[in-house]
Amino acid sequence: MSRPPASLRCTSRRGSEAWIDRDVVIAGPAGKYPDITAEDYLYQRVDANFAEEK
């Protein structure tokens, strides 16, 4: 793979932002897991990833 020519290279910084609608309810099609809001799910994952190990 080679780099694109200088005339086609991006010269500005790129960035991305996550936009999350906290009130959206996430539900699986089979109903295997209870429904959860996007906000509650995010807090659950942050707690799981950054909880102190015991």
C-alpha positions in Angstrom: 0.0 0.0 0.0 1.3 3.5 -0.8 0.5 6.9 0.4 -1.7 9.1 -1.7 -0.1 12.0 -3.5 0.4 15.2 -1.5 -2.4 16.9 -3.4 -4.9 14.4 -2.0 -3.7 14.2 1.6 -5.8 15.8 4.3 -4.0 18.7 5.9 -6.5 19.5 8.7 -7.0 17.7 12.0 -9.7 15.2 12.2 -11.8 14.4 15.2 -14.9 12.6 16.1 -17.6 13.1 18.7 -20.1 10.6 20.1 -23.7 11.9 20.2 -25.8 9.8 22.5 -29.5 10.1 23.1 -29.6 9.1 26.8 -33.3 8.5 26.8 -33.3 5.9 24.1 -34.4 2.5 25.3 -32.2 -0.4 24.2 -34.1 -3.7 23.8 -33.1 -6.9 22.2 -35.4 -8.6 19.7 -35.7 -11.8 21.7 -36.3 -10.2 25.1 -33.5 -12.2 26.6 -32.2 -9.2 28.6 -34.3 -6.5 30.3 -34.7 -3.2 28.5 -32.2 -0.5 29.5 -31.8 3.2 28.7 -28.7 4.3 26.8 -27.7 6.4 29.8 -28.0 3.5 32.3 -26.1 1.2 29.9 -23.2 3.7 29.7 -23.0 4.1 33.4 -23.1 0.3 33.8 -20.2 -0.1 31.4 -18.1 2.7 32.9 -18.6 1.3 36.4 -17.6 -2.2 35.2 -14.4 -0.9 33.4 -13.2 1.5 36.1 -14.4 -0.2 39.4 -11.6 -0.9 41.9 -10.5 -4.5 41.8 -11.2 -6.4 45.0 
